[in-house]
Amino acid sequence: MIMAMYVKKLHHAEKDSLHVNQAFLRKLASKPSTVKVHFGAWNRQLKVKVSPNLPSDTIGISSQSLEGYSLPSLKYKVLVKGNHVHIGPVLGIVAFKPGAAITMEKVKNYNDYLRPYSQIQGLIYICRADDISLQAKKIRGYYYTPGGAKPNWTLGTFPYPSALYRRAALNPPTYRALKRVLGPRLFNGYFLGDHFNKWKLWKWLSPHPAIRKHLPHTRKLQSRKDLDEMLSRYNAVYLKPTMESMARGIIKAVRKGDGYQFIYPENNKKASPYRIVSVGSKEAAGFLANLLREHQYIVQQGIEMKRQGGRGIDFRVIMQKNEQLQWSCTGVIARFGKKNGIVTNFTSAGFASKGLNALQGTYGYSRSQSLRTQQRMIEICTKACKIFDSKGGNYADIGVDVMVDKNGHIYVLEVNILPDHHLALYAKQRDLYLKQVAKPLLYANALSGFKASN
């Protein structure tokens, strides 16, 4: 049974005590003298004390037993299971990378993520990655208090949460320590404690026939031989750093006589769409060695992209887990790149729009054909997400970039594990944005064992 209750910190109460009224006592199995109280990942055996003066919707905990943790005056859900009392949910968001300057303006940017708070209730806080104390198992951050048009954020010190949503980088020791405590309730972490990258995407997905036909052929770039073998099969290939995103470091490569042309996208809005570096066959090995000295690269089949007004187009498929803990698609957004550009990173003088509109307008599909194509994208991305689940870790909020070539074939290009939620706003889809940013905390709530109320 889940009850909505206030939980008070009692400063003058007996050591290690939980104070309840008679009505609450009757909900405990066999009226025990002690119960184990859970608040996020913190738990402690407390003596049960009956306090007749407590309101019917309130319980209290002695302040000493909380070991310095803040207990904000909020409405919580209290779940009684035998002689265990769970107070929550306690949900956390790692919102800022180590060393980031935190301002109240940046904190308030997360107000939209908390729009479903009335369904969730409890303690929700955001923190910086280096404000997580592994030794004390405490997290310093800002907790949310609903307040109509002007909700508040207040600094406090909290236990590890019931579920933690990663939106910023965690260093490996912190990630591993949190993973040991939270297990799959730490989501959008890293697969098997390691960084996700483009090469792993190919290695994990390519063994599955239903997915492989939707992947551009990919090899690890280790020498000129890898480049030559791929260019013997395809007119153009892309060299991509395995760890970068947002089109950083991408180079298009083509044959030119007995040498090569390496084509770099130009991101400045006023610049030409690309610049070309010609490299002779004798210099190619040295050119690639210098490249690989900086980053690991893959070499990938070039897909002939559909264009509108010279702008290449691809699609961001927003994949998130829902309150039933299942993958679902929140929306599809089309991204148009720079005019005559070689990438579809729309922030470089490009734009975004609703996915269905692009399928109808750019590809000339009927509405029914557009819906079928979009549904096929979602089916392919759902299969890919289920494969990720089998590889360890827990992801629940990712963006899958797909391309539909001139023949209507769908390719999975990239998976973004910390997707930019503002993309929906660039596409003028505020309703989609609000749905997207609300979904992770609804999932976290279900993951923690506290289902949202209707």
For each residue, the residues with C-beta under 8 A, 3 or more apart:
1: 27 79 80
2: 77 78 79 450 451
3: 27 77 78 79 80
4: 57 75 76 77 78 121
5: 57 58 59 75 76 77 78
6: 55 57 58 59 73 74 75 76
7: 58 59 60 61 71 74 76 78 87
8: 58 59 60 61 71 73
9: 60 61 63 66 71
10: 13 17 19 60 61 62 63
11: 63
12:
13: 10 17 19 49 60 61 62 63
14: 17 47 49 62
15: 62 64 65
16: 44 45 46 47 62 64 65
17: 10 13 14 46 47 48 49 61 62 65
18: 35 37 46 47 48 49 59 60 61 62 85
19: 10 13 49 50 51 54 59 60 61 62
20: 24 25 28 48 49 50 51 54 59
21: 24 25 50 51 52 54 55 56 58 59
22: 25 26 50 52
23: 26 27 56
24: 20 21 27 28 59
25: 20 21 22 28 31 48 50
26: 22 23 31
27: 1 3 23 24 80
28: 20 24 25 31 32 35 48 80 83 85
29: 32 82 83
30: 83
31: 25 26 28 48
32: 28 29 35 48 83
33: 47 48
34: 45 46 47 48 83
35: 18 28 32 45 46 48 83 84 85
36: 43 44 45 46 83 84 85
37: 18 43 44 45 46 61 84 85 87
38: 42 43 84 85 86 87 88
39: 42 43 66 69 71 87 88 90 159
40: 88 90 123 158 159 160 161 162
41: 90 137 159 160 161 162 181 182
42: 38 39 67 69 137 159 160
43: 36 37 38 39
44: 16 36 37 65
45: 16 34 35 36 37
46: 16 17 18 34 35 36 37 61 62 65
47: 14 16 17 18 33 34
48: 17 18 20 25 28 31 32 33 34 35
49: 13 14 17 18 19 20
50: 19 20 21 22 25
51: 19 20 21 54 60
52: 21 22
53:
54: 19 20 21 51 58 59 60
55: 6 21 58
56: 21 23
57: 4 5 6
58: 5 6 7 8 21 54 55
59: 5 6 7 8 18 19 20 21 24 54 78
60: 7 8 9 10 13 18 19 51 54
61: 7 8 9 10 13 17 18 19 37 46 65 66 71
62: 10 13 14 15 16 17 18 19 46 65 66
63: 9 10 11 13 66
64: 15 16
65: 15 16 17 44 46 61 62
66: 9 39 61 62 63 69 71
67: 42
68: 138 157
69: 39 42 66 138 157 158 159
70: 143 156 157 158
71: 7 8 9 39 61 66
72: 123 143 145 154 156
73: 6 8
74: 6 7 121 122 123 143 145
75: 4 5 6 121 122
76: 4 5 6 7 87 88 121 122 123
77: 2 3 4 5 87 88 89 121 122 450
78: 2 3 4 5 7 59 85 86 87
79: 1 2 3 85 86 88 449 450
80: 1 3 27 28 84 85 86
81: 84 86
82: 29
83: 28 29 30 32 34 35 36
84: 35 36 37 38 80 81
85: 18 28 35 36 37 38 78 79 80
86: 38 78 79 80 81 449 450
87: 7 37 38 39 76 77 78 90 122
88: 38 39 40 76 77 79 122 123 162 448 449 450
89: 77 120 121 122 123 124 161 162 163 444 445 448 449 450
90: 39 40 41 87 122 123 124 158 159 161 162 448
91: 120 122 123 124 125 161 162 163 164 165 441 444 445 448
92: 124 125 126 127 139 141 158 160 161 163 164 165
93: 110 113 124 125 126 127 164 165 167 441
94: 126 127 128 129 132 164 165 166 167 168 170
95: 107 110 126 127 128 167 168
96: 100 102 106 126 127 128 129 168
97: 100 128 129 168 169
98: 128 129 130 169 171
99: 130
100: 96 97 128 168
101:
102: 96 106 107 128
103: 106 107
104: 107 108 153
105: 108 109
106: 96 102 103 109
107: 95 102 103 104 110 126 142 153
108: 104 105 111 153
109: 105 106 112
110: 93 95 107 113 114 126 144
111: 108 114 115 151
112: 109 115 433 434 437 438
113: 93 110 437 438 440 441
114: 110 111 117 124 144 146 151 441
115: 111 112 434 437 438
116: 119 120 438 441 442 452
117: 114 120 121 124 144 146 151
118: 121 146
119: 116 442 445 452 453 454
120: 89 91 116 117 124 441 442 445 450 452
121: 4 74 75 76 77 89 117 118 453
122: 74 75 76 77 87 88 89 90 91 450
123: 40 72 74 76 88 89 90 91 143 158 161
124: 89 90 91 92 93 114 117 120 143 144 441
125: 91 92 93 139 141 142 143 144 156 158 161
126: 92 93 94 95 96 107 110 141 142 144 153
127: 92 93 94 95 96 131 132 139 140 141 142
128: 94 95 96 97 98 100 102 131 141 168
129: 94 96 97 98 132 168 169 170 171 174
130: 98 99 171
131: 127 128 139 140 141
132: 94 127 129 139 174 178
133: 136 137 138 139 140
134: 137 173 174 177
135:
136: 133
137: 41 42 133 134 159 160 181
138: 68 69 133 157 158 159
139: 92 125 127 131 132 133 157 158 159 160 161
140: 127 131 133 155 156 157 158
141: 92 125 126 127 128 131 155 156 158
142: 107 125 126 127 153 154 155 156
143: 70 72 74 123 124 125 153 154 156 158
144: 110 114 117 124 125 126 151 152 153
145: 72 74 151 152 153 154
146: 114 117 118 151
147: 150 151 152
148: 151
149:
150: 147
151: 111 114 117 144 145 146 147 148
152: 144 145 147
153: 104 107 108 126 142 143 144 145
154: 72 142 143 145
155: 140 141 142
156: 70 72 125 140 141 142 143
157: 68 69 70 138 139 140
158: 40 69 70 90 92 123 125 138 139 140 141 143 161
159: 39 40 41 42 69 90 137 138 139
160: 40 41 42 92 137 139 164 178 181 182
161: 40 41 89 90 91 92 123 125 139 158 164 182 448
162: 40 41 88 89 90 91 185 444 447 448 449 450
163: 89 91 92 182 185 186 187 444 445 447 448
164: 91 92 93 94 160 161 178 182 185 186 187 444
165: 91 92 93 94 187 188 396 397 440 441 444
166: 94 170 186 187 188 189 418
167: 93 94 95 188 418
168: 94 95 96 97 100 128 129 418
169: 97 98 129
170: 94 129 166 174 175 178 189
171: 98 129 130 174 175
172: 175 176 193
173: 134 176 177
174: 129 132 134 170 171 177 178
175: 170 171 172 178 179 186 189 190 193
176: 172 173 179 180 193
177: 134 173 174 180 181
178: 132 160 164 170 174 175 181 182 186 189
179: 175 176 182 183 186 189 193
180: 176 177 183
181: 41 137 160 177 178
182: 41 160 161 163 164 178 179 185 186
183: 179 180 186
184: 187 393 394 447
185: 162 163 164 182 394 444 447 448
186: 163 164 166 175 178 179 182 183 189 394
187: 163 164 165 166 184 321 394 395 396 397 440 443 444 447
188: 165 166 167 394 395 396 397 398 417 418 440
189: 166 170 175 178 179 186 393 394
190: 175 193 194 195 196 393
191: 194 196 200 388 391 392 393
192: 391 392 393
193: 172 175 176 179 190 393
194: 190 191
195: 190 243
196: 190 191 200 201 415 417
197: 200 201 242 243 296
198: 201 202 218 240 241 242 243 298 414
199: 202 203 218 220 242 296 298
200: 191 196 197 203 204
201: 196 197 198 204 205 414 415
202: 198 199 205 206 215 218 298
203: 199 200 206 207
204: 200 201 207 387 388 391
205: 201 202 208 211 212 215 384 387 412
206: 202 203 211 212 215 218
207: 203 204 212
208: 205 211 212 383 387
209: 212 213
210: 213 383
211: 205 206 208 214 215 380 383 384 387 412
212: 205 206 207 208 209 215
213: 209 210
214: 211 380 409 410 411 412
215: 202 205 206 211 212 218 411 412
216: 300 301 302 303 411 413
217: 230 233 234 300 301
218: 198 199 202 206 215 298 299 300 301
219: 226 229 230 298 299 300
220: 199 226 296 297 298 299
221: 226 227 239 288 292 296 297 298 299
222: 225 226 292
223: 226 227 285 288
224: 227 228 284 285 288
225: 222 228 229
226: 219 220 221 222 223 229 230 299
227: 221 223 224 230 231 237 239 253 260 284 288 299
228: 224 225 231 232
229: 219 225 226 232 233
230: 217 219 226 227 233 234 237 299 300 301
231: 227 228 234 237 253 254 255
232: 228 229
233: 217 229 230 301
234: 217 230 231 237 301 302
235: 254 302
236: 252 253 254 302
237: 227 230 231 234 252 253 299 300 301 302
238: 250 251 252 253 299 300 301 302
239: 221 227 250 251 252 253 262 291 297 298 299 300
240: 198 244 249 250 297 298 300
241: 198 244 248 249 250 295 296 297
242: 197 198 199 295 296 297 298
243: 195 197 198 295 296
244: 240 241 248 249 250 295
245: 248 414 416
246: 345 347
247: 250 265 267 343 344 345 348
248: 241 244 245
249: 240 241 244 295
250: 238 239 240 241 244 247 265 342 343
251: 238 239 262 263 264 291
252: 236 237 238 239 262 263 265 274 302 342
253: 227 231 236 237 238 239 260 261 262 263 299
254: 231 235 236 260 261 263
255: 231 259 260 261
256: 259 260 261 278
257:
258: 280 281
259: 255 256 278 279 280 281 283 284
260: 227 253 254 255 256 278 279 281 284
261: 253 254 255 256 276 277 278 279
262: 239 251 252 253 276 277 278 279 287
263: 251 252 253 254 274 275 276 277 342
264: 251 274 275 276 277
265: 247 250 252 273 274 338 341 342 343 345 348
266: 271 272 273 274 275 338 341 348
267: 247 271 338 345 347 348
268: 271 348
269: 338 348 349
270:
271: 266 267 268
272: 266 275
273: 265 266 338 339 340 341 342
274: 252 263 264 265 266 340 341 342
275: 263 264 266 272
276: 261 262 263 264
277: 261 262 263 264
278: 256 259 260 261 262
279: 259 260 261 262 283 284 287
280: 258 259 283 284
281: 258 259 260 284
282:
283: 259 279 280 286 287
284: 224 227 259 260 279 280 281 287 288
285: 223 224 288 289
286: 283 289 290
287: 262 279 283 284 290 291
288: 221 223 224 227 284 285 291 292
289: 285 286 292 293
290: 286 287 293 294
291: 239 251 287 288 294 295 297
292: 221 222 288 289 295 296 297
293: 289 290
294: 290 291
295: 241 242 243 244 249 291 292
296: 197 199 220 221 241 242 243 292
297: 220 221 239 240 241 242 291 292
298: 198 199 202 218 219 220 221 239 240 242
299: 218 219 220 221 226 227 230 237 238 239 253
300: 216 217 218 219 230 237 238 239 240
301: 216 217 218 230 233 234 237 238
302: 216 234 235 236 237 238 252
303: 216 403 405 411 413
304: 405 406
305: 312 313 314 344 403 405
306: 312 313 362 363 403 404 405 406
307: 310 311 312 313
308: 311 313 336 358 361 362
309: 339
310: 307 339 340
311: 307 308 336 337 338 339 340 341 350
312: 305 306 307 336 337 341 342 343 344
313: 305 306 307 308 334 335 336 337 344 358 362 403
314: 305 334 335 344 401 402 403 413
315: 332 333 334 335 355 358 377 401 402 403 404
316: 332 333 335 399 400 401 419 423
317: 329 332 377 378 381 399 400 401 402
318: 329 330 331 332 333 399 419 424 432 436
319: 327 328 329 330 381 382 385 398 399 400
320: 327 328 329 330 396 397 398 436 439 440 443
321: 187 325 326 327 328 395 396 397 439 443
322: 325 326 327 328 439 442 443
323: 442 443 445 446 451 452
324: 446
325: 321 322 443 446 447
326: 321 322
327: 319 320 321 322 382 385 386
328: 319 320 321 322
329: 317 318 319 320 332 378 381 382
330: 318 319 320 432 435 436 439
331: 318 355 424 429 432 435 436
332: 315 316 317 318 329 354 355 356 374 377 378
333: 315 316 318 352 353 354 355 423 424 427 429 432
334: 313 314 315 352 353 354 355 357 358 359 362 427
335: 313 314 315 316 344 345 346 350 352 401 423
336: 308 311 312 313 344 346 350 351 352 353 358
337: 311 312 313 341 343 344 345 346 348 350
338: 265 266 267 269 273 311 341 343 345 348 349 350
339: 273 309 310 311 349
340: 273 274 310 311
341: 265 266 273 274 311 312 337 338 344 348 349 350
342: 250 252 263 265 273 274 312
343: 247 250 265 312 337 338 348
344: 247 305 312 313 314 335 336 337 341 350 403
345: 246 247 265 267 335 337 338 348 350
346: 335 336 337 350 351 352 426
347: 246 267 350
348: 247 265 266 267 268 269 337 338 341 343 345
349: 269 338 339 341
350: 311 335 336 337 338 341 344 345 346 347
351: 336 346 426
352: 333 334 335 336 346 423 426 427
353: 333 334 336 357 358 427 428
354: 332 333 334 357 358 427 429
355: 315 331 332 333 334 358 359 374
356: 332 359 360 367 370 371 374
357: 334 353 354 360 361
358: 308 313 315 334 336 353 354 355 361 362 363
359: 334 355 356 362 363 365 369 370 373 374 404
360: 356 357 363 364 365 366 367 370
361: 308 357 358 364
362: 306 308 313 334 358 359
363: 306 358 359 360 370 373 404 408
364: 360 361
365: 359 360 369 370 373
366: 360 369 370
367: 356 360 370 371
368: 371 372
369: 359 365 366 372 373
370: 356 359 360 363 365 366 367 373 374
371: 356 367 368 374 375
372: 368 369 375 376
373: 359 363 365 369 370 376 377 404 408 410
374: 332 355 356 359 370 371 377 378
375: 371 372 378 379
376: 372 373 379 380 410
377: 315 317 332 373 374 380 381 402 404 410
378: 317 329 332 374 375 381 382
379: 375 376 382 383
380: 211 214 376 377 383 384 402 410 412
381: 317 319 329 377 378 384 385 400 402 412
382: 319 327 329 378 379 385 386
383: 208 210 211 379 380 386 387
384: 205 211 380 381 387 388 400 412 415
385: 319 327 381 382 388 389 395 398 400
386: 327 382 383 389 390
387: 204 205 208 211 383 384 390 391
388: 191 204 384 385 391 393 395 398 415
389: 385 386 394 395
390: 386 387
391: 191 192 204 387 388
392: 191 192
393: 184 189 190 191 192 193 388
394: 184 185 186 187 188 189 389
395: 187 188 321 385 388 389 398 417
396: 165 187 188 320 321 440 443
397: 165 187 188 320 321 419 439 440 443
398: 188 319 320 385 388 395 415 416 417 419
399: 316 317 318 319 415 416 419 420 423
400: 316 317 319 381 384 385 412 414 415 416
401: 314 315 316 317 335 412 413 414 415 416
402: 314 315 317 377 380 381 410 411 412 413
403: 303 305 306 313 314 315 344 410 411 413
404: 306 315 359 363 373 377 408 409 410 411
405: 303 304 305 306 408 409 411
406: 304 306
407:
408: 363 373 404 405
409: 214 404 405
410: 214 373 376 377 380 402 403 404
411: 214 215 216 303 402 403 404 405
412: 205 211 214 215 380 381 384 400 401 402 415
413: 216 303 314 401 402 403
414: 198 201 245 400 401
415: 196 201 384 388 398 399 400 401 412
416: 245 398 399 400 401 419 420
417: 188 196 395 398
418: 166 167 168 188
419: 316 318 397 398 399 416 423
420: 399 416 423
421: 424 433 436 437
422: 425 426 433
423: 316 333 335 352 399 419 420 426 427
424: 318 331 333 421 427 429 430 432 433 436
425: 422 428 429 430 433
426: 346 351 352 422 423
427: 333 334 352 353 354 423 424 432
428: 353 425
429: 331 333 354 424 425 432 433
430: 424 425 433 434
431: 434 435
432: 318 330 331 333 424 427 429 435 436
433: 112 421 422 424 425 429 430 436 437
434: 112 115 430 431 437 438
435: 330 331 431 432 438 439
436: 318 320 330 331 421 424 432 433 439
437: 112 113 115 421 433 434 440
438: 112 113 115 116 434 435 441 442
439: 320 321 322 330 397 435 436 442 443
440: 113 165 187 188 320 396 397 437 443 444
441: 91 93 113 114 116 120 124 165 438 444 445
442: 116 119 120 322 323 438 439 445 446 452
443: 187 320 321 322 323 325 396 397 439 440 446 447
444: 89 91 162 163 164 165 185 187 440 441 447 448
445: 89 91 119 120 163 323 441 442 448 450 451 452
446: 323 324 325 442 443 449 450 451 452
447: 162 163 184 185 187 325 443 444
448: 88 89 90 91 161 162 163 185 444 445
449: 79 86 88 89 162 446
450: 2 77 79 86 88 89 120 122 162 445 446
451: 2 323 445 446
452: 116 119 120 323 442 445 446
453: 119 121
454: 119
